[in-house]
Amino acid sequence: MGTADHATTRVQNTMHTGTGHTSDALHHTGDTLHDAKDNVAARLSDAGTAVSHAPDQVKAKTQGNPLAAGLIAFGAGMLVSSLIPPSQKEREAADQLKTAAQPLANQVTEAAKDMAQDLKEPAREAMENVKATATDAAQNVKTEGQHAATDVKDRATDAKTNVQNT
């Protein structure tokens, strides 16, 4: 019976500990969400203030600078024109431009395919050259290593003979 009581106590302690961790995590998450909400509200307030002061700032900065005023007016015109839907004539002109550009696009695509095809063989040859060079280099390293090992072995034998003769 003592083992069952001990197991029950351990389960209850684990459950209480888990509940405590969950409660702490929920509290921390709530604090984080509250901080994020305050941060977003402050940023929106700052953005609203900036937007409300923008006309005055533009007026002050462009006064006496007609080039800047012209550029700002041009930008504003571009913005407004992007918000207005295209007319029937504009759509027709865009379709005609697409139709006229299609043969050019086809030519560019074909030229790119031809170029890729023309580069396959030189790329293959270059890869074979790199492979051959790597193979030769590996063989040279192997040969040099064998010569060095033989040289070390010979020197060790000579040293052993000198030590024994002394």
PyMOL commands that set and color helices and strands:
alter all, ss='L'
color gray80, all
select helices_A, chain A and resi 2-62+66-83+88-165
alter helices_A, ss='H'
color red, helices_A
deselect
rebuild
show_as cartoon
